[in-house]
Amino acid sequence: MWKVCIAAVAVCLLTANAALAAETKIGIVDMREIGMNSEPGKKLRATMESKFKAENDKLDKQDQELQKMRNALKSPPANQTREAFEQKRTEYIRKQQEFDQRVQDFRNRFEKEQLQLTNEVRDWMAAVAKDFSAKKGITFLVEANMGILYADDALVVTKEFLDEINRRWKENPPASTPASAPAAPAAAPAAGGKKK
């Protein structure tokens, strides 16, 4: 998308006359900041946490129990028989496989829910961006973290866009969501393969 925008800007500047080129205005928005500080972004995190935190905590506890089993297998008691060791190893393998499957199922449900919530607000966010740009006379509204090497601070409109998103969210969130849809991604998977 950014390459398309840059190409479009280049074409405008190269083919338009000076008066037309002067009308081209670019606005730059840091969407990471929008995701962290906007009402939709905060709502996403709260919604996902309410739906998945308890299960995530349970998986964390199971992961810790498996770690203890792994450690016990690495340093078995000196008086433990070979048969007892094999029994514990077989039990560990079974529990680890069951755990891995639960983690995968959890991740799939988490990602499906996150994607659904994000998609629900995408059109709403696009409409806000369009209205915001029209009010500000912005021709192109672009993402700050998409490879811009330099931009004059005067082009950065993150705070104004954030304020507009929060105002519009309070007044009129997406119709299909009970003020719960996100505009930003939730946390990434934890190191053990679960979501935090």
C-alpha positions as YAML, in Angstrom:
chain: A
units: angstrom
residues:
- id: 1
  name: MET
  ca: [0.00, 0.00, 0.00]
- id: 2
  name: TRP
  ca: [2.79, 2.39, 0.93]
- id: 3
  name: LYS
  ca: [4.58, 1.76, -2.39]
- id: 4
  name: VAL
  ca: [1.35, 2.52, -4.23]
- id: 5
  name: CYS
  ca: [0.96, 5.77, -2.27]
- id: 6
  name: ILE
  ca: [4.55, 6.80, -2.93]
- id: 7
  name: ALA
  ca: [4.17, 6.02, -6.62]
- id: 8
  name: ALA
  ca: [0.96, 8.04, -6.75]
- id: 9
  name: VAL
  ca: [2.62, 10.98, -5.02]
- id: 10
  name: ALA
  ca: [5.58, 10.81, -7.42]
- id: 11
  name: VAL
  ca: [3.28, 10.78, -10.44]
- id: 12
  name: CYS
  ca: [1.33, 13.76, -9.09]
- id: 13
  name: LEU
  ca: [4.48, 15.76, -8.46]
- id: 14
  name: LEU
  ca: [6.06, 14.93, -11.80]
- id: 15
  name: THR
  ca: [3.05, 15.47, -14.05]
- id: 16
  name: ALA
  ca: [1.08, 18.23, -12.34]
- id: 17
  name: ASN
  ca: [1.77, 21.89, -12.77]
- id: 18
  name: ALA
  ca: [3.16, 23.89, -9.84]
- id: 19
  name: ALA
  ca: [-0.25, 25.03, -8.62]
- id: 20
  name: LEU
  ca: [-1.63, 21.50, -8.53]
- id: 21
  name: ALA
  ca: [1.48, 20.13, -6.85]
- id: 22
  name: ALA
  ca: [1.15, 22.73, -4.13]
- id: 23
  name: GLU
  ca: [-2.31, 21.33, -3.30]
- id: 24
  name: THR
  ca: [-0.94, 17.86, -2.56]
- id: 25
  name: LYS
  ca: [-0.74, 17.37, 1.19]
- id: 26
  name: ILE
  ca: [0.57, 14.32, 3.04]
- id: 27
  name: GLY
  ca: [-0.35, 13.38, 6.59]
- id: 28
  name: ILE
  ca: [1.71, 10.84, 8.54]
- id: 29
  name: VAL
  ca: [0.24, 8.72, 11.35]
- id: 30
  name: ASP
  ca: [2.02, 6.38, 13.77]
- id: 31
  name: MET
  ca: [-0.43, 3.47, 13.91]
- id: 32
  name: ARG
  ca: [1.46, 1.79, 16.74]
- id: 33
  name: GLU
  ca: [0.66, 4.78, 18.91]
- id: 34
  name: ILE
  ca: [-2.94, 4.69, 17.69]
- id: 35
  name: GLY
  ca: [-3.12, 1.00, 18.60]
- id: 36
  name: MET
  ca: [-1.75, 1.55, 22.09]
- id: 37
  name: ASN
  ca: [-3.61, 4.72, 23.02]
- id: 38
  name: SER
  ca: [-6.86, 4.71, 21.08]
- id: 39
  name: GLU
  ca: [-10.15, 3.68, 22.64]
- id: 40
  name: PRO
  ca: [-10.57, 0.86, 20.08]
- id: 41
  name: GLY
  ca: [-7.06, -0.45, 20.82]
- id: 42
  name: LYS
  ca: [-7.64, -0.40, 24.57]
- id: 43
  name: LYS
  ca: [-11.00, -2.07, 24.12]
- id: 44
  name: LEU
  ca: [-9.42, -4.85, 22.07]
- id: 45
  name: ARG
  ca: [-6.91, -5.65, 24.78]
- id: 46
  name: ALA
  ca: [-9.63, -5.64, 27.46]
- id: 47
  name: THR
  ca: [-11.95, -7.80, 25.36]
- id: 48
  name: MET
  ca: [-9.26, -10.34, 24.51]
- id: 49
  name: GLU
  ca: [-8.05, -10.47, 28.10]
- id: 50
  name: SER
  ca: [-11.55, -11.06, 29.45]
- id: 51
  name: LYS
  ca: [-12.06, -13.91, 26.99]
- id: 52
  name: PHE
  ca: [-8.67, -15.59, 27.13]
- id: 53
  name: LYS
  ca: [-6.63, -14.64, 30.22]
- id: 54
  name: ALA
  ca: [-8.00, -17.33, 32.55]
- id: 55
  name: GLU
  ca: [-7.27, -20.06, 30.02]
- id: 56
  name: ASN
  ca: [-3.85, -18.59, 29.28]
- id: 57
  name: ASP
  ca: [-3.02, -18.62, 33.00]
- id: 58
  name: LYS
  ca: [-4.09, -22.26, 33.22]
- id: 59
  name: LEU
  ca: [-1.83, -23.14, 30.29]
- id: 60
  name: ASP
  ca: [1.04, -21.28, 31.98]
- id: 61
  name: LYS
  ca: [0.55, -23.41, 35.08]
- id: 62
  name: GLN
  ca: [0.53, -26.63, 33.03]
- id: 63
  name: ASP
  ca: [3.69, -25.48, 31.25]
- id: 64
  name: GLN
  ca: [5.42, -25.00, 34.62]
- id: 65
  name: GLU
  ca: [4.36, -28.50, 35.71]
- id: 66
  name: LEU
  ca: [5.77, -29.95, 32.51]
- id: 67
  name: GLN
  ca: [9.02, -28.08, 33.10]
- id: 68
  name: LYS
  ca: [9.30, -29.75, 36.52]
- id: 69
  name: MET
  ca: [8.71, -33.13, 34.88]
- id: 70
  name: ARG
  ca: [11.42, -32.38, 32.30]
- id: 71
  name: ASN
  ca: [13.87, -31.41, 35.04]
- id: 72
  name: ALA
  ca: [13.07, -34.58, 37.00]
- id: 73
  name: LEU
  ca: [13.78, -36.70, 33.93]
- id: 74
  name: LYS
  ca: [17.14, -34.98, 33.45]
- id: 75
  name: SER
  ca: [18.20, -35.77, 37.02]
- id: 76
  name: PRO
  ca: [16.43, -38.96, 38.13]
- id: 77
  name: PRO
  ca: [16.99, -40.25, 41.68]
- id: 78
  name: ALA
  ca: [19.90, -42.68, 41.95]
- id: 79
  name: ASN
  ca: [17.67, -45.43, 43.34]
- id: 80
  name: GLN
  ca: [15.04, -45.13, 40.58]
- id: 81
  name: THR
  ca: [14.59, -48.28, 38.51]
- id: 82
  name: ARG
  ca: [14.81, -48.25, 34.74]
- id: 83
  name: GLU
  ca: [11.16, -49.32, 34.56]
- id: 84
  name: ALA
  ca: [10.04, -46.44, 36.81]
- id: 85
  name: PHE
  ca: [12.06, -43.97, 34.73]
- id: 86
  name: GLU
  ca: [10.50, -45.21, 31.48]
- id: 87
  name: GLN
  ca: [7.05, -44.95, 33.03]
- id: 88
  name: LYS
  ca: [7.66, -41.31, 34.01]
- id: 89
  name: ARG
  ca: [9.15, -40.54, 30.60]
- id: 90
  name: THR
  ca: [6.14, -42.04, 28.83]
- id: 91
  name: GLU
  ca: [3.79, -40.04, 31.06]
- id: 92
  name: TYR
  ca: [5.73, -36.85, 30.34]
- id: 93
  name: ILE
  ca: [5.60, -37.42, 26.57]
- id: 94
  name: ARG
  ca: [1.84, -38.02, 26.70]
- id: 95
  name: LYS
  ca: [1.22, -34.90, 28.79]
- id: 96
  name: GLN
  ca: [3.49, -32.78, 26.58]
- id: 97
  name: GLN
  ca: [1.64, -33.89, 23.46]
- id: 98
  name: GLU
  ca: [-1.73, -33.14, 25.05]
- id: 99
  name: PHE
  ca: [-0.43, -29.76, 26.18]
- id: 100
  name: ASP
  ca: [0.91, -28.90, 22.73]
- id: 101
  name: GLN
  ca: [-2.49, -29.69, 21.23]
- id: 102
  name: ARG
  ca: [-4.27, -27.50, 23.82]
- id: 103
  name: VAL
  ca: [-1.86, -24.64, 23.08]
- id: 104
  name: GLN
  ca: [-2.48, -24.97, 19.34]
- id: 105
  name: ASP
  ca: [-6.26, -25.02, 19.84]
- id: 106
  name: PHE
  ca: [-5.98, -21.97, 22.12]
- id: 107
  name: ARG
  ca: [-3.84, -20.09, 19.61]
- id: 108
  name: ASN
  ca: [-6.26, -20.86, 16.77]
- id: 109
  name: ARG
  ca: [-9.26, -19.59, 18.74]
- id: 110
  name: PHE
  ca: [-7.35, -16.52, 19.93]
- id: 111
  name: GLU
  ca: [-6.22, -15.57, 16.43]
- id: 112
  name: LYS
  ca: [-9.68, -16.19, 14.95]
- id: 113
  name: GLU
  ca: [-11.30, -13.94, 17.56]
- id: 114
  name: GLN
  ca: [-8.64, -11.25, 17.15]
- id: 115
  name: LEU
  ca: [-9.03, -11.28, 13.36]
- id: 116
  name: GLN
  ca: [-12.81, -11.07, 13.61]
- id: 117
  name: LEU
  ca: [-12.70, -8.09, 15.96]
- id: 118
  name: THR
  ca: [-10.08, -6.32, 13.86]
- id: 119
  name: ASN
  ca: [-12.03, -6.86, 10.65]
- id: 120
  name: GLU
  ca: [-15.20, -5.51, 12.23]
- id: 121
  name: VAL
  ca: [-13.61, -2.14, 12.84]
- id: 122
  name: ARG
  ca: [-11.56, -1.84, 9.62]
- id: 123
  name: ASP
  ca: [-14.26, -0.14, 7.54]
- id: 124
  name: TRP
  ca: [-15.14, 2.12, 10.46]
- id: 125
  name: MET
  ca: [-11.49, 3.19, 10.79]
- id: 126
  name: ALA
  ca: [-11.22, 3.80, 7.04]
- id: 127
  name: ALA
  ca: [-14.27, 6.08, 7.20]
- id: 128
  name: VAL
  ca: [-12.73, 8.02, 10.10]
- id: 129
  name: ALA
  ca: [-9.46, 8.38, 8.15]
- id: 130
  name: LYS
  ca: [-11.34, 9.61, 5.08]
- id: 131
  name: ASP
  ca: [-13.34, 12.21, 7.03]
- id: 132
  name: PHE
  ca: [-10.27, 13.30, 9.00]
- id: 133
  name: SER
  ca: [-8.24, 13.75, 5.81]
- id: 134
  name: ALA
  ca: [-11.01, 15.73, 4.15]
- id: 135
  name: LYS
  ca: [-11.26, 18.09, 7.15]
- id: 136
  name: LYS
  ca: [-7.50, 18.61, 7.21]
- id: 137
  name: GLY
  ca: [-7.13, 18.91, 3.42]
- id: 138
  name: ILE
  ca: [-4.87, 15.84, 3.39]
- id: 139
  name: THR
  ca: [-4.43, 14.11, 0.04]
- id: 140
  name: PHE
  ca: [-2.52, 11.06, 1.35]
- id: 141
  name: LEU
  ca: [-2.67, 9.73, 4.92]
- id: 142
  name: VAL
  ca: [0.23, 7.29, 5.36]
- id: 143
  name: GLU
  ca: [1.62, 5.02, 8.07]
- id: 144
  name: ALA
  ca: [4.76, 6.33, 9.80]
- id: 145
  name: ASN
  ca: [6.34, 2.90, 10.24]
- id: 146
  name: MET
  ca: [6.30, 1.91, 6.58]
- id: 147
  name: GLY
  ca: [9.81, 2.91, 5.60]
- id: 148
  name: ILE
  ca: [9.70, 6.72, 5.65]
- id: 149
  name: LEU
  ca: [13.30, 7.86, 5.96]
- id: 150
  name: TYR
  ca: [12.50, 11.47, 6.73]
- id: 151
  name: ALA
  ca: [9.40, 13.59, 7.20]
- id: 152
  name: ASP
  ca: [8.98, 17.14, 8.39]
- id: 153
  name: ASP
  ca: [7.32, 17.21, 11.82]
- id: 154
  name: ALA
  ca: [4.60, 19.40, 10.33]
- id: 155
  name: LEU
  ca: [3.38, 16.38, 8.34]
- id: 156
  name: VAL
  ca: [2.86, 14.20, 11.44]
- id: 157
  name: VAL
  ca: [-0.80, 14.22, 12.47]
- id: 158
  name: THR
  ca: [-0.84, 11.25, 14.86]
- id: 159
  name: LYS
  ca: [-2.20, 13.17, 17.85]
- id: 160
  name: GLU
  ca: [-4.97, 14.84, 15.88]
- id: 161
  name: PHE
  ca: [-5.93, 11.52, 14.28]
- id: 162
  name: LEU
  ca: [-5.89, 9.79, 17.67]
- id: 163
  name: ASP
  ca: [-8.15, 12.48, 19.12]
- id: 164
  name: GLU
  ca: [-10.54, 12.10, 16.18]
- id: 165
  name: ILE
  ca: [-10.66, 8.30, 16.55]
- id: 166
  name: ASN
  ca: [-11.38, 8.53, 20.28]
- id: 167
  name: ARG
  ca: [-14.06, 11.17, 19.77]
- id: 168
  name: ARG
  ca: [-15.78, 9.19, 17.02]
- id: 169
  name: TRP
  ca: [-15.50, 5.92, 18.96]
- id: 170
  name: LYS
  ca: [-17.28, 7.45, 21.94]
- id: 171
  name: GLU
  ca: [-19.97, 8.99, 19.75]
- id: 172
  name: ASN
  ca: [-20.51, 6.19, 17.26]
- id: 173
  name: PRO
  ca: [-18.59, 2.90, 17.49]
- id: 174
  name: PRO
  ca: [-19.10, 0.31, 14.74]
- id: 175
  name: ALA
  ca: [-22.73, -0.79, 14.65]
- id: 176
  name: SER
  ca: [-21.93, -4.50, 14.68]
- id: 177
  name: THR
  ca: [-19.87, -4.30, 17.86]
- id: 178
  name: PRO
  ca: [-20.99, -3.41, 21.37]
- id: 179
  name: ALA
  ca: [-18.13, -0.91, 21.74]
- id: 180
  name: SER
  ca: [-15.76, -3.84, 21.87]
- id: 181
  name: ALA
  ca: [-14.07, -3.98, 18.49]
- id: 182
  name: PRO
  ca: [-10.33, -3.28, 18.22]
- id: 183
  name: ALA
  ca: [-8.24, -1.11, 16.02]
- id: 184
  name: ALA
  ca: [-4.96, -2.63, 17.06]
- id: 185
  name: PRO
  ca: [-3.48, -6.08, 17.47]
- id: 186
  name: ALA
  ca: [-3.39, -7.74, 20.84]
- id: 187
  name: ALA
  ca: [-0.33, -9.19, 22.44]
- id: 188
  name: ALA
  ca: [1.85, -11.64, 20.56]
- id: 189
  name: PRO
  ca: [2.18, -15.31, 21.55]
- id: 190
  name: ALA
  ca: [4.14, -15.94, 24.70]
- id: 191
  name: ALA
  ca: [7.47, -17.74, 24.57]
- id: 192
  name: GLY
  ca: [5.82, -21.03, 25.54]
- id: 193
  name: GLY
  ca: [3.53, -20.81, 22.52]
- id: 194
  name: LYS
  ca: [0.54, -19.33, 24.32]
- id: 195
  name: LYS
  ca: [-1.01, -15.91, 24.14]
- id: 196
  name: LYS
  ca: [-0.41, -13.40, 26.89]
...
